[in-house]
Amino acid sequence: MLSTAFSTDDGSLPYNIRLGIWTNWSKGSVMGSTLTLTRKDASLLIALTAFFISFVGSRFWKIVCFLCHRYLSSSLTAPEDALHHQRQVILRNSSAAESGLWTLIQVMWAWRHHASRSAVRLLPICLMALFCFVSFVLAGVFSANISSSAGDEVLIDGTDCSIFYSGDASNIDTAHDYSIWNSQVVNNAYNYAQQCYAVDSATSMSSCNSYVENRLDAMRDTAAPCPFANDICRDNSSNLILDSGYIDSHNHLGLNSPPDERILSRQVLHCAPIKTTGYNTSYVVGNTSFTRYNYGPNTRNTGNFTYQVSTQESQYTRANASLSGVDYRLGSVLAFMSNGSVDQLMSDFTPIPQLFRHDADVMIFFLSGNGVLSITPIDDPWYRMTKPIDHLGVVGVNGSSQSYGMEIAASPVACTSQFQFCNSVSTSCGPLTNYLDAMIGTAPLFNTTEDWISQDGPPPTKFGSRFQWFVHELSWFPIDISSIVSTLGTTGLASRQSLGAGVQQPLPSNQWQTEVTGWWATCLAAWQAVLVERARGVQNPAWAKYRALPQNQYQRDMCYNQKVRSTLYGSFNMFGLLLTYIAGLLIIIISYLIEPVLACRYRRSKYKPYKYLEWTTGSILQQQRLVHENAGSGDWDQCTSDVPTTDGTLKLGYLDLSDPDHPRISACRETETQSRDDAKSLQNNTSEVASRSSLQPVAQAARTRRGRATFEHRNSQLNCRWGR
C-alpha cells in the first residue's frame, strides 16, 4: 500500500529519517548546519545544554567576582572598614550570582545605619549579580531555541530511492499495476487536498504539516478570456485561469539544495465551458440511442467522434421514480502535443482546429446528469440543470414537486495545460508550452540536450542529470487534472457533498469553477508528493521490477536531500550549539586558569602581592585558618594555597559560648600532657616575671595578671586541653 507523507495511525512516519549532521540550505551554509536526533536523544541534549549553561553561569560569576575583588582590593597602608572586608569576603566565596546577590542584600540591610554610603558601595555589585543571574536564566530557558530555530524539517533516508516506471504499459499486468499505483497516488493527493487546501484548514490540521509547505498557493482568475477560438466558448469573459506560479524545487517541494542547483517549474490551467450546438450528433445502435460529441476524432478507435454517451432522454427515463444510487457520470479525453502536433500514442483524440493549441495540452471533461434531478433550476454553464422533468417528481418534498434535469446528454468543459521550467542560476526560463516541448525546450538551460532528456541514460553534467531526474519523475506522476479526473471520477465532484438519493441541492452559477479548482488542488497536492515519494522509493515488493533507480551520484544526492517536516525528531542549529558550547568552555577554562596563572606570576615576580594574597587568604578555609591561628591553635602550613593544613594530631579551638551574644573561638591544645606542660611553663614564666619586678614593676604586674588569667582559664577547660 502506498503511503503519503502523513503520519501513520500509530504516529510514526511511513519512511525512515536520516540522522546526524546535514545542511539545511534554507538557512545558508553556516546557519543551516543542522543536527537531527531522535526525540529521546534530542530531549537529553536539550537538558544537558540547559545544565551546561547553568554551570557556565556560575563560572562566569566567578570571573566577575575575581575582577571586582582585585579592583576593590586596597593596599596594606590604607586600612578599610568592616563593610569593605565583608564585601571582599563575599566576592571571594560567592559560588553563584543568586547566592551572592542575596548575601549582598543582607549585608546592605545590616549596615544601613552603621556604615557610610553602604547602599551606594554595594549596589553596583548587586546589579552585576542580578544581571548575571537573569542573563543565564534566560540563556538556559532559550537554549531550547537551539532546537526550535532549526525548525522541524528533517531529511528522508533515500536508501530505497526510486520512481515507478512501467514503460509504455502495453502489457495487461503492467497496465493493471500502474493503474493501482496511480489510483493510490491520486486518492492520497485528493485526501490531502480535501484536508489542507480548504479555506483556513492548512494551518489548523496537524496532518497538513508533513511537507515543507502546507499547501502550494496559486493565482486564480475567474474572469479570463476564452482559451480557444472565441466562437467555441460559451462565454468569452467568465472563464478560469489557474496559475501555480514558479514552484521552487527547494522552497516548495523540499528538494534540499543550494541556490545554484534549484529548479523552478510552473503549470498554467485555462478552462472554459464550450458549445455543443453543431458539435454533437445522434447515433443509434439497435434500440439504444447515443449522443456523440465531435471535437476531434478519437485515437482509440476508428470512430470520427470524441466522446459518446446515452441521450439525455434515455438518462431520465426510468420504470419507476426511485432515485436510490443515482449519480453523475464524468468522462474525460486528453490530447498531448509534441513539436506542434498531437502525440497519437499518448492522446485520446486529435482536437479540431477550434480547439487545437500547439503550445498546450488540451483536455475536455464531459458531465452527464445520468438521472440526477434538482428541485430548483441550476444555471451553472456546466451543470445546466434547467430542463423540467415533468414525469418524474421528487417524492417527499411537499408530496411531489417540479424537478429539473440537465439540458443535454453531456456538458463539456475544455482546458489547456501548459508547463514551464526555469534555471534558478541564470533566472532564464524555457517556453511556456505543452509538457513535452517545455521539458525539451528547457534542456539547454541545464547544460544538456533534447537527446539526453528523452533517453534513459543520465547526462554527463551535474545540472543536466538533476534536471532529467526531476522531469522524468513528473512525467510519470499524475500531476495533470486529466489524470486526476480519470482516476477519481465523480468522487472528485464537490457538488456530490449536497447530493442525496439522486437529488441535487441548489448550486451557485459558478459551480464549474469550484470543481476545476478542486481538481487543481489535488493536482498541486500531487506535486508536493512527487519528490517525497521518489526519495521514499517504491515499497511494494511486487513492484520491484518497476523501480527506476538513480543512475549517477548527482541523482543519488537528490534522493538523500529530500526534506519533510516531523515533530517525532529533534533538529538543532549546529552554529548555535557550537557557539554555546565553545563560548561556555572558554568561560569555564578561563575561570579555572585565572587563579593559577596569577599565582604563577606572583611566585615569579611578586606581582601585586597584596591583591593576590587578599584573594588567597579570603577563601573559606584560609579564613578558618586565620581565626584559629589568631586564637593560638597550633602551627599551619600551605597558608597561601587553596587548602591550609596542620599537624594531623593538632586539636583546634572550640566555640566559646560564655557570651551567647558574642561567640568566640577559644584555643585548645592537642593532649593533656602538653596542656599541663604549658601550664607549668606558664607558672615558671610567672615566677620569673615576679623576680624581675624591681626592674619593670608596672609591666611585670600587668603581664602577671594576664598570665594568671590565662592559666586559670585553661585549667577550667580540661576537656578541651585533653582533646576530649
Secondary structure, 3 states (H helix, E strand, C coil): CCCCCCCCCCCCCCCCEECEEEECCCCCCCCCEEEEEEHHHHHHHHHHHHHHHHHHHHHHHHHHHHHHHHHHCCCCCCCCCHHHHHHHHHHHHCCCHHHHHHHHHHHHHHCCCCCCCHHHHHHHHHHHHHHHHHHHHHHHHHHHHHHHCCCCEEEECHHHCCEECCCCCCCHHHHHHHHHHHHHHHHHHHHHHHHHCCCCCCCCCHHHCCCCCCCCCCEEEEEECCCCCHHHECCCCCEEEEECCCEECCCCCCECCCHHHCEEEEEEEEEEEECCCCCEEEEEECCEEEEEECCCCECCCCCCCCEEEECHHHHCCCCCCCCCCCCCEEEEEEECEECCEECCCCCCECCCCCCCCCCCEEEEEEEECCCCEECCCECCCCCCECEECCCCCCCCCCCCCCCEECCCCCEEEEEEEEEEEEECCCCEECCCECHHHHHHHHHHHHCCCHHHHHCCCCCCCHHHHHHHHHHHHHHHCCCCHHHHHHHHHHHHCHHHHHEECCEECCCCCCHHHHHHHHHHHHHHHHHHHHHHHHHHCCCCHHHHHHEECCCCHHHHHHHCCEEEECCCEEEEEHHHHHHHHHHHHHHHHHHHHHHHHHHHHHHHHCCCHHHHHHHHHCCHHHHHHHHHHHCCCCCEECCCCCCCEECCCCCCCEEECCCCCCCEEECCCCCHHHHHHHHHHHHHHHHHHHHCCCCCHHHHHHHHHHHHHHHHHHHCCHHHHCCC
